[in-house]
């Protein structure tokens, strides 16, 4: 398993190369890309900020949870911080497993948990110079709470 918070551009091929074995029949790669719009407004760039030590710990916890669900440690997650342009990769997740269902489930789990739990904040910059912090997402109710 590999996790990283980085200010460097994400090398997708390296993330992908960090997973996989001869026992695996599926390798899945997800990349989150900075898009050119948000809520109907044109976006020119985004800035991600993080408390790096805490963010890496939470990212590791999320990856570990996914790994336990999948039953393999062949999982890599990299999230970028700093100034990113439209088209830049902001997050890359690679998972490999003997069957595709496990890889899809683990990848989906990681990205959804990142959106809710990872202490990384996104500031969007719009055409015309306006900038604003993207709203956070509320934690989902805990299954243990009976909801």
N, CA, C and O of each residue as an XYZ file, in Angstrom:
588
protein
N       0.845     -1.172      0.000
C       0.000      0.000      0.000
C       0.894      1.240      0.000
O       1.938      1.275      0.651
N       0.457      2.255     -0.746
C       1.232      3.486     -0.858
C       0.275      4.674     -0.786
O      -0.726      4.705     -1.502
N       0.574      5.653      0.072
C      -0.206      6.887      0.145
C       0.744      8.079      0.187
O       1.840      7.995      0.741
N       0.314      9.181     -0.401
C       1.155     10.376     -0.410
C       0.298     11.625     -0.632
O      -0.652     11.624     -1.414
N       0.665     12.675      0.077
C       0.198     14.031     -0.207
C       1.409     14.725     -0.801
O       2.487     14.705     -0.205
N       1.249     15.340     -1.971
C       2.398     15.924     -2.653
C       2.057     17.271     -3.276
O       0.912     17.526     -3.649
N       3.059     18.119     -3.383
C       2.892     19.373     -4.110
C       3.407     19.244     -5.545
O       3.269     20.168     -6.347
N       3.995     18.102     -5.855
C       4.497     17.854     -7.208
C       3.383     17.316     -8.096
O       2.426     16.723     -7.599
N       3.500     17.521     -9.411
C       2.518     16.897    -10.318
C       2.493     15.386    -10.105
O       3.535     14.756     -9.921
N       1.299     14.820    -10.134
C       1.140     13.383     -9.928
C       1.546     12.650    -11.205
O       1.051     12.942    -12.293
N       2.447     11.706    -11.046
C       2.886     10.859    -12.158
C       1.985      9.619    -12.177
O       2.235      8.643    -11.470
N       0.954      9.678    -12.986
C      -0.056      8.625    -13.015
C       0.565      7.265    -13.326
O       0.166      6.260    -12.737
N       1.517      7.218    -14.224
C       2.138      5.939    -14.579
C       2.852      5.321    -13.377
O       2.872      4.098    -13.240
N       3.435      6.140    -12.507
C       4.103      5.625    -11.314
C       3.092      5.094    -10.298
O       3.332      4.074     -9.651
N       1.967      5.785    -10.163
C       0.925      5.325     -9.251
C       0.411      3.969     -9.743
O       0.270      3.030     -8.959
N       0.138      3.878    -11.016
C      -0.355      2.633    -11.605
C       0.670      1.504    -11.461
O       0.302      0.367    -11.166
N       1.931      1.809    -11.665
C       2.988      0.792    -11.583
C       3.210      0.289    -10.162
O       3.850     -0.745     -9.973
N       2.693      1.000     -9.156
C       2.926      0.598     -7.769
C       1.961     -0.483     -7.289
O       2.073     -0.952     -6.156
N       1.020     -0.880     -8.133
C       0.085     -1.952     -7.775
C       0.204     -3.072     -8.799
O       0.870     -2.927     -9.824
N      -0.446     -4.184     -8.507
C      -0.484     -5.296     -9.454
C       0.433     -6.426     -9.054
O       1.507     -6.222     -8.488
N      -0.022     -7.621     -9.366
C       0.772     -8.828     -9.175
C       0.292     -9.855    -10.190
O      -0.732     -9.659    -10.845
N       1.026    -10.935    -10.316
C       0.639    -11.977    -11.272
C      -0.654    -12.682    -10.850
O      -1.256    -13.391    -11.656
N      -1.084    -12.500     -9.607
C      -2.338    -13.083     -9.128
C      -3.547    -12.216     -9.457
O      -4.685    -12.650     -9.272
N      -3.320    -11.010     -9.937
C      -4.414    -10.079    -10.179
C      -4.936    -10.147    -11.607
O      -4.173    -10.222    -12.570
N      -6.251    -10.118    -11.711
C      -6.901    -10.073    -13.015
C      -7.472     -8.708    -13.309
O      -8.016     -8.482    -14.390
N      -7.357     -7.785    -12.355
C      -7.902     -6.441    -12.545
C      -6.954     -5.415    -11.955
O      -6.447     -5.580    -10.845
N      -6.724     -4.361    -12.708
C      -6.015     -3.180    -12.213
C      -6.862     -1.986    -12.620
O      -7.185     -1.800    -13.793
N      -7.209     -1.193    -11.641
C      -8.083     -0.057    -11.880
C      -7.348      1.229    -11.518
O      -6.680      1.297    -10.486
N      -7.473      2.242    -12.363
C      -6.887      3.551    -12.100
C      -7.975      4.601    -12.180
O      -8.706      4.673    -13.168
N      -8.085      5.417    -11.138
C      -8.996      6.552    -11.128
C      -8.154      7.810    -11.016
O      -7.252      7.882    -10.182
N      -8.440      8.796    -11.845
C      -7.794     10.099    -11.702
C      -8.864     11.161    -11.585
O      -9.817     11.194    -12.364
N      -8.696     12.031    -10.598
C      -9.530     13.210    -10.455
C      -8.813     14.357    -11.140
O      -7.635     14.600    -10.881
N      -9.514     15.056    -12.005
C      -8.938     16.105    -12.839
C      -9.595     17.442    -12.500
O     -10.797     17.487    -12.239
N      -8.831     18.517    -12.500
C      -9.394     19.856    -12.299
C     -10.226     20.192    -13.532
O      -9.711     20.231    -14.650
N     -11.504     20.431    -13.319
C     -12.398     20.745    -14.440
C     -12.533     22.253    -14.626
O     -12.139     23.035    -13.761
N     -13.086     22.642    -15.744
C     -13.147     24.057    -16.115
C     -14.423     24.762    -15.661
O     -14.715     25.866    -16.123
N     -15.185     24.139    -14.763
C     -16.420     24.772    -14.288
C     -16.776     24.261    -12.899
O     -16.348     23.185    -12.482
N     -17.566     25.058    -12.198
C     -18.105     24.666    -10.901
C     -19.387     25.443    -10.673
O     -19.391     26.674    -10.696
N     -20.463     24.725    -10.455
C     -21.761     25.341    -10.185
C     -22.115     26.400    -11.224
O     -22.595     27.481    -10.883
N     -21.877     26.083    -12.483
C     -22.257     26.976    -13.580
C     -21.302     28.116    -13.856
O     -21.567     28.930    -14.741
N     -20.199     28.203    -13.129
C     -19.229     29.271    -13.349
C     -17.949     28.690    -13.938
O     -17.523     27.603    -13.548
N     -17.331     29.416    -14.883
C     -16.063     28.929    -15.446
C     -14.916     29.058    -14.446
O     -14.706     30.116    -13.852
N     -14.174     27.956    -14.272
C     -13.043     27.889    -13.351
C     -11.757     28.021    -14.149
O     -11.617     27.423    -15.216
N     -10.814     28.808    -13.631
C      -9.512     28.950    -14.288
C      -8.427     28.129    -13.599
O      -7.449     27.735    -14.236
N      -8.594     27.868    -12.291
C      -7.601     27.120    -11.524
C      -8.183     26.790    -10.161
O      -9.222     27.324     -9.771
N      -7.502     25.901     -9.438
C      -7.860     25.614     -8.053
C      -6.599     25.575     -7.212
O      -5.493     25.374     -7.715
N      -6.794     25.770     -5.937
C      -5.701     25.668     -4.977
C      -6.151     24.709     -3.888
O      -7.216     24.884     -3.296
N      -5.341     23.700     -3.630
C      -5.612     22.757     -2.547
C      -4.650     23.050     -1.409
O      -3.445     23.196     -1.616
N      -5.202     23.133     -0.201
C      -4.390     23.317      0.997
C      -4.671     22.166      1.946
O      -5.774     21.619      1.973
N      -3.656     21.803      2.726
C      -3.812     20.703      3.671
C      -2.889     20.892      4.855
O      -1.836     21.522      4.754
N      -3.300     20.341      5.964
C      -2.405     20.123      7.082
C      -1.787     18.765      6.782
O      -2.376     17.724      7.074
N      -0.593     18.786      6.194
C       0.002     17.620      5.550
C       0.109     16.400      6.463
O      -0.244     15.295      6.053
N       0.587     16.582      7.686
C       0.732     15.441      8.585
C      -0.593     14.761      8.866
O      -0.697     13.536      8.822
N      -1.602     15.563      9.154
C      -2.925     15.016      9.421
C      -3.519     14.414      8.149
O      -4.129     13.346      8.199
N      -3.350     15.080      7.023
C      -3.917     14.591      5.764
C      -3.317     13.238      5.387
O      -4.047     12.341      4.965
N      -2.017     13.079      5.530
C      -1.402     11.791      5.197
C      -1.880     10.694      6.138
O      -2.075      9.556      5.710
N      -2.071     11.017      7.409
C      -2.571     10.026      8.364
C      -3.986      9.592      7.990
O      -4.285      8.398      7.980
N      -4.856     10.548      7.686
C      -6.238     10.220      7.315
C      -6.266      9.455      5.996
O      -7.026      8.497      5.852
N      -5.447      9.867      5.037
C      -5.382      9.165      3.757
C      -4.928      7.716      3.963
O      -5.455      6.802      3.329
N      -3.962      7.514      4.839
C      -3.481      6.170      5.156
C      -4.601      5.344      5.798
O      -4.762      4.167      5.475
N      -5.378      5.958      6.709
C      -6.495      5.254      7.342
C      -7.531      4.836      6.308
O      -8.027      3.710      6.339
N      -7.857      5.743      5.394
C      -8.828      5.431      4.342
C      -8.324      4.291      3.472
O      -9.071      3.360      3.169
N      -7.064      4.359      3.070
C      -6.480      3.310      2.235
C      -6.457      1.987      2.982
O      -6.732      0.944      2.389
N      -6.138      2.007      4.263
C      -6.110      0.782      5.062
C      -7.499      0.162      5.145
O      -7.649     -1.052      5.013
N      -8.510      0.990      5.362
C      -9.884      0.481      5.413
C     -10.263     -0.181      4.093
O     -10.842     -1.267      4.081
N      -9.938      0.474      2.988
C     -10.245     -0.094      1.666
C      -9.472     -1.388      1.455
O     -10.003     -2.357      0.913
N      -8.224     -1.397      1.884
C      -7.384     -2.581      1.741
C      -7.960     -3.771      2.513
O      -7.964     -4.898      2.020
N      -8.437     -3.509      3.710
C      -9.043     -4.574      4.511
C     -10.315     -5.092      3.853
O     -10.568     -6.296      3.853
N     -11.116     -4.191      3.293
C     -12.339     -4.601      2.599
C     -12.007     -5.417      1.356
O     -12.700     -6.383      1.037
N     -10.955     -5.027      0.661
C     -10.548     -5.683     -0.579
C      -9.803     -6.982     -0.308
O      -9.902     -7.937     -1.078
N      -9.064     -7.009      0.782
C      -8.278     -8.190      1.092
C      -6.915     -8.187      0.418
O      -6.318     -9.246      0.225
N      -6.419     -7.012      0.058
C      -5.096     -6.894     -0.550
C      -4.483     -5.565     -0.154
O      -5.187     -4.608      0.167
N      -3.162     -5.523     -0.183
C      -2.483     -4.254      0.085
C      -2.024     -3.598     -1.209
O      -1.216     -2.670     -1.176
N      -2.523     -4.062     -2.340
C      -2.133     -3.507     -3.637
C      -3.044     -2.323     -3.972
O      -3.951     -2.409     -4.800
N      -2.758     -1.232     -3.297
C      -3.557     -0.012     -3.396
C      -2.621      1.184     -3.249
O      -1.753      1.195     -2.376
N      -2.798      2.181     -4.097
C      -1.984      3.399     -4.035
C      -2.897      4.610     -4.179
O      -3.804      4.624     -5.011
N      -2.644      5.634     -3.350
C      -3.440      6.859     -3.393
C      -2.504      8.053     -3.254
O      -1.707      8.120     -2.319
N      -2.605      8.992     -4.190
C      -1.803     10.210     -4.146
C      -2.744     11.391     -4.342
O      -3.549     11.402     -5.274
N      -2.643     12.392     -3.457
C      -3.441     13.615     -3.571
C      -2.488     14.792     -3.667
O      -1.525     14.885     -2.905
N      -2.752     15.673     -4.588
C      -1.892     16.837     -4.796
C      -2.423     18.044     -4.050
O      -3.633     18.211     -3.900
N      -1.509     18.888     -3.582
C      -1.846     20.166     -2.965
C      -1.098     21.267     -3.707
O      -0.161     20.999     -4.459
N      -1.525     22.509     -3.486
C      -0.899     23.639     -4.156
C      -1.791     24.158     -5.268
O      -2.990     23.879     -5.301
N      -1.192     24.919     -6.180
C      -1.931     25.526     -7.290
C      -1.984     24.564     -8.469
O      -0.951     24.085     -8.937
N      -3.189     24.286     -8.942
C      -3.398     23.381    -10.064
C      -4.185     24.092    -11.158
O      -5.089     24.879    -10.878
N      -3.834     23.810    -12.385
C      -4.526     24.371    -13.544
C      -5.613     23.408    -14.008
O      -5.608     22.231    -13.648
N      -6.537     23.917    -14.802
C      -7.548     23.073    -15.415
C      -6.829     21.967    -16.195
O      -5.905     22.235    -16.962
N      -7.262     20.733    -15.988
C      -6.660     19.583    -16.645
C      -5.624     18.854    -15.809
O      -5.260     17.723    -16.132
N      -5.139     19.479    -14.737
C      -4.160     18.821    -13.868
C      -4.825     17.700    -13.069
O      -6.015     17.763    -12.762
N      -4.046     16.681    -12.740
C      -4.522     15.582    -11.906
C      -4.422     16.009    -10.446
O      -3.349     16.379     -9.970
N      -5.547     15.954     -9.742
C      -5.558     16.332     -8.328
C      -5.464     15.110     -7.413
O      -4.960     15.208     -6.295
N      -5.944     13.970     -7.883
C      -5.884     12.740     -7.099
C      -5.772     11.558     -8.048
O      -6.379     11.543     -9.119
N      -4.984     10.566     -7.640
C      -4.877      9.322     -8.397
C      -4.995      8.157     -7.425
O      -4.364      8.136     -6.368
N      -5.818      7.191     -7.810
C      -6.035      6.000     -7.001
C      -5.841      4.798     -7.916
O      -6.469      4.711     -8.971
N      -4.981      3.882     -7.520
C      -4.792      2.643     -8.270
C      -5.033      1.469     -7.327
O      -4.569      1.465     -6.187
N      -5.764      0.477     -7.819
C      -6.082     -0.709     -7.032
C      -5.963     -1.922     -7.949
O      -6.384     -1.882     -9.105
N      -5.387     -2.999     -7.423
C      -5.379     -4.255     -8.170
C      -5.888     -5.375     -7.282
O      -5.689     -5.369     -6.067
N      -6.551     -6.343     -7.917
C      -7.129     -7.465     -7.190
C      -7.363     -8.619     -8.164
O      -7.303     -8.437     -9.380
N      -7.627     -9.799     -7.624
C      -7.878    -10.935     -8.503
C      -9.097    -10.737     -9.420
O      -9.124    -11.253    -10.537
N     -10.103     -9.990     -8.945
C     -11.334     -9.783     -9.714
C     -11.707     -8.302     -9.736
O     -11.382     -7.570     -8.801
N     -12.375     -7.861    -10.777
C     -12.681     -6.440    -10.974
C     -13.595     -5.854     -9.899
O     -13.435     -4.693     -9.521
N     -14.547     -6.637     -9.406
C     -15.511     -6.093     -8.444
C     -14.814     -5.514     -7.218
O     -15.194     -4.447     -6.737
N     -13.806     -6.204     -6.713
C     -13.092     -5.721     -5.535
C     -12.341     -4.432     -5.835
O     -12.329     -3.515     -5.014
N     -11.715     -4.357     -7.005
C     -10.975     -3.141     -7.373
C     -11.918     -1.956     -7.512
O     -11.621     -0.869     -7.017
N     -13.054     -2.151     -8.181
C     -14.023     -1.060     -8.319
C     -14.543     -0.621     -6.959
O     -14.644      0.575     -6.690
N     -14.872     -1.578     -6.102
C     -15.401     -1.242     -4.777
C     -14.376     -0.489     -3.942
O     -14.719      0.491     -3.280
N     -13.130     -0.930     -3.964
C     -12.096     -0.267     -3.166
C     -11.830      1.143     -3.678
O     -11.698      2.075     -2.884
N     -11.750      1.305     -4.985
C     -11.507      2.625     -5.560
C     -12.649      3.577     -5.215
O     -12.409      4.719     -4.824
N     -13.868      3.119     -5.357
C     -15.037      3.947     -5.036
C     -15.035      4.336     -3.564
O     -15.322      5.482     -3.218
N     -14.710      3.377     -2.699
C     -14.649      3.650     -1.266
C     -13.627      4.746     -0.981
O     -13.920      5.688     -0.245
N     -12.437      4.632     -1.553
C     -11.366      5.601     -1.293
C     -11.781      6.997     -1.723
O     -11.645      7.934     -0.936
N     -12.283      7.175     -2.943
C     -12.603      8.531     -3.410
C     -13.770      9.124     -2.625
O     -13.759     10.318     -2.324
N     -14.760      8.329     -2.292
C     -15.892      8.858     -1.521
C     -15.459      9.266     -0.115
O     -15.910     10.291      0.396
N     -14.596      8.480      0.509
C     -14.111      8.825      1.847
C     -13.182     10.038      1.806
O     -13.188     10.850      2.731
N     -12.388     10.169      0.749
C     -11.549     11.363      0.583
C     -12.422     12.602      0.578
O     -12.111     13.586      1.249
N     -13.507     12.562     -0.170
C     -14.393     13.728     -0.296
C     -15.002     14.138      1.041
O     -15.278     15.317      1.265
N     -15.208     13.178      1.920
C     -15.854     13.459      3.202
C     -14.852     13.715      4.324
O     -15.070     14.601      5.150
N     -13.754     12.954      4.367
C     -12.898     12.939      5.556
C     -11.541     13.599      5.413
O     -10.973     14.042      6.411
N     -11.009     13.679      4.220
C      -9.628     14.138      4.076
C      -9.515     15.634      4.365
O     -10.240     16.426      3.763
N      -8.616     16.041      5.279
C      -8.464     17.458      5.594
C      -7.640     18.193      4.522
O      -6.520     18.644      4.762
N      -8.243     18.289      3.342
C      -7.698     19.041      2.211
C      -8.802     19.981      1.770
O      -9.946     19.566      1.580
N      -8.457     21.246      1.608
C      -9.449     22.260      1.264
C      -9.168     22.796     -0.128
O      -8.017     22.989     -0.517
N     -10.259     23.038     -0.882
C     -10.145     23.467     -2.268
C     -10.684     24.889     -2.438
O     -11.823     25.189     -2.080
N      -9.841     25.748     -2.989
C     -10.228     27.129     -3.313
C     -10.279     27.237     -4.835
O      -9.276     27.042     -5.520
N     -11.451     27.546     -5.340
C     -11.644     27.657     -6.783
C     -11.463     29.098     -7.225
O     -11.922     30.028     -6.563
N     -10.787     29.270     -8.357
C     -10.612     30.600     -8.959
C     -11.434     30.650    -10.236
O     -11.405     29.729    -11.052
N     -12.165     31.742    -10.390
C     -13.088     31.878    -11.508
C     -12.636     32.955    -12.486
O     -11.844     33.836    -12.152
N     -13.163     32.858    -13.700
C     -12.929     33.904    -14.697
C     -13.423     35.215    -14.085
O     -14.508     35.253    -13.505
N     -12.654     36.266    -14.204
C     -13.009     37.544    -13.606
C     -12.291     37.784    -12.291
O     -12.382     38.876    -11.729
N     -11.568     36.768    -11.785
C     -10.749     36.964    -10.603
C     -11.349     36.547     -9.282
O     -10.627     36.466     -8.289
N     -12.648     36.278     -9.229
C     -13.263     35.863     -7.979
C     -12.716     34.493     -7.561
O     -12.405     33.653     -8.406
N     -12.605     34.283     -6.251
C     -12.175     32.984     -5.724
C     -13.016     32.664     -4.500
O     -13.427     33.562     -3.765
N     -13.271     31.373     -4.285
C     -14.007     30.957     -3.085
C     -13.624     29.536     -2.716
O     -13.244     28.724     -3.559
N     -13.741     29.263     -1.410
C     -13.492     27.925     -0.905
C     -14.690     27.054     -1.245
O     -15.833     27.465     -1.046
N     -14.442     25.868     -1.752
C     -15.520     24.931     -2.049
C     -16.118     24.446     -0.736
O     -15.390     24.216      0.230
N     -17.436     24.289     -0.692
C     -18.057     23.819      0.545
C     -17.654     22.385      0.854
O     -17.412     21.588     -0.053
N     -17.584     22.067      2.131
C     -17.261     20.710      2.553
C     -18.463     19.802      2.434
O     -19.563     20.245      2.104
N     -18.248     18.553      2.699
C     -19.329     17.570      2.699
C     -19.518     17.052      4.106
O     -18.549     16.839      4.835
N     -20.758     16.851      4.483
C     -21.056     16.320      5.808
C     -20.702     14.848      5.871
O     -20.774     14.134      4.870
N     -20.321     14.403      7.054
C     -20.072     12.988      7.268
C     -21.363     12.213      7.113
O     -22.416     12.658      7.570
N     -21.292     11.069      6.480
C     -22.454     10.200      6.357
C     -22.765      9.611      7.718
O     -21.862      9.426      8.534
N     -24.038      9.312      7.975
C     -24.374      8.681      9.256
C     -23.650      7.345      9.409
O     -23.498      6.597      8.443
N     -23.217      7.063     10.602
C     -22.507      5.822     10.898
C     -23.468      4.650     10.876
O     -24.542      4.729     11.472
N     -23.105      3.546     10.192
C     -23.967      2.359     10.217
C     -24.162      1.838     11.635
O     -25.191      1.241     11.949
N     -23.163      2.067     12.491
C     -23.254      1.608     13.887
C     -24.302      2.379     14.661
O     -24.769      1.916     15.701
N     -24.681      3.559     14.166
C     -25.662      4.383     14.853
C     -27.083      3.919     14.558
O     -28.043      4.493     15.072
N     -27.224      2.867     13.722
C     -28.550      2.334     13.425
C     -29.292      3.128     12.367
O     -30.506      2.981     12.221
N     -28.585      3.962     11.630
C     -29.230      4.773     10.595
C     -29.078      4.108      9.258
O     -29.554      4.632      8.251
